[in-house]
Amino acid sequence: MTRIIQSLAEISASYDALFCDLWGCLHNGKQPYQAAVSALQAFRAQGGKVCLMTNAPRPNQYVVAQLDRMGVPRDAWDLVVSSGDAAQDAMFEGAVGRKLWHIGTEKDFGFFTDIPKGHADSPAVSRVGLSEAEGIVASGPFDELNETPEDYRDRFQQALDRGLPMLCANPDLVVDMGETRIYCAGALAEFYESMGGKALYYGKPHAPIYDRARRLMDLGSEARCLAVGDGIDTDILGAMQQGIDAIFVTGGLAADAFGSDVENPQADQLDDWLAARERTPAYAIGRLR
C-alpha cells in the first residue's frame, strides 16, 4: 500500500540520497515550485545528497543553465544528470552510426557539438539529412508545440525501409510546459517501434542514467536512495527496477486522476489507479514540499 505523505521531511531521515525529477516536480517548465525548492534545501541541510535526474535530451550544463535562468538556487542540489548525458555516451560510441538524422530543435544541438571529454578522440559524428543517415537521434519533435508522432509516419516509413535504428535522447512521452502539454522524444520512439523500428533508450526508467548518477555521487552499495517523480512509467518504474523507494508526485502529469484538490490526492482513487498500472511506489504526495 502506497503511503500518502504531506512533506518530504516526514521520511527524509531514512535516506542518504535523493534522485529528483525536474518537470512536474521541481518546476513547470517556466518557473520553480518554491515549496519543492525548500524541501530539497532542507534535505541537503541534514546531510543528504540531491541529484536532479532528468530525461532532458541535453548535456547537463544546458539543464543547469536553464535552472539558473528560472531562479532555482544551487544550494537545492548537488549535481544534475540528464538523459542527454547517458545518450551522448552511446552516440559517440557509435550506437546508431556516425551520420545521423536529428529530430529535434536548435536548443538540443549541443547534444552533438559539446563533445564529452571521454570522447574527444572518438570518430566524428555529423548531422545529415534522412536520405544520407545511418541512424536517427530523437530529442523531441521539430515543432514541439504543434506536432504529434503521427506527423512523422511518412518519414519514419522511409527510415524503416532503410533499417535505421533510433537513439531516443528523452524517454518521456509528454511533459507540461506551463499549461501546455507537449510530446517528447519518447513518444516518437514509441511510435517508431509500433511501426516496426528499433529504438534505444538511456534515460529513466533505464539503468544507464541511474548508474551514472550513483557513480558521480560516489554512493556506496549501502546508500539509502529515494526517487521522486511524476512519471509513472519513467520515474516510478525506474525506481522499482532499481530496487529503491519512490515518492509519486500525483500533482504532475496525472493530476486529474486523483480528485479535485491537487495538493491532496484521494487515497482510494490513487490505489485503484496504481493497481491498474502495476506500480507500487512507497509514497505519494500531491506536490513535492
Phi, psi and omega in degrees: 000130179282129181269125176277126180245162180258342180202154176298328183300336180298331188233354191299331182295344182273359187228150180260332186217149183233128172257105188249127175292162182258286183300127178087349181240307180261331178207170180250020182092345181234324181210153181283156169272114187296325179295323178292318177303313181297322180296319179290320177300318180293322179297317179292324181296334179268008175105000180280159176254140180240121172253120172279110186250113188232149174272017174302136185275023182243152173305154191299332182296331178285325176294317178299318179298321178295318178297319178299317180296325179286339182094022174282117184292146183287346177278007176267354182207160178260320178203164178240130175236126183245158171302326178300323178299308183293320181291325177301314178306314181295319181296313182288344172277357176087025185301327179232024178102185183246339176253113194234136172273119183261124171257114182164182183256171182301329182297344181259006181298334179299339176303329182262325189269333179269091186280124179299151183305322182291350182240019182301330182257009180287153176303149184295147173246135181231148175270125183227173176287166182303321184293338181258354193284148171263342181194178183236140167242122178251119174249353179152171178298158173296319179238089189290342180274343187232335186273154173237165178305325181301332180296348183257005187305309184296317180291324178293326177296321176298318179295319178297319180299335180260000177070033184280130173279155179243133170261119180266114184274355179210101182290353177300144176275312180216159169220160176256117175261100189064241179261003185254127178267128182234151177282147178246179182298329180300325178292323177294317180295319178298318179293319178298318178295323180295336177272355179110006181276170178252130178233142178247138184235144181228353176266191178299137013265016188275153192297324187306323183289326177289320178299318180295317180297314180298319181295314182289331178274354180055049180272129177284171183295339182266000181298138180265111186252149179224134177255147177231129179188163179253359180267109185293329181257007175237288183297311186283315177298318179300316178298316179300317181291334178272354180072031179240155179291157180217149169253120176272119179274103187286340182276014179263237186301326185255024188305326185291348187273352192237027178105175187279341181262104184302326184285341186225088181295146177282126187299318182292320178294320179296313181300317180294318182295316179293319181297322180295335181255002178055045177243140185227065175296146180294326185223162171221152179211146180297304174227146176296127181202000000 
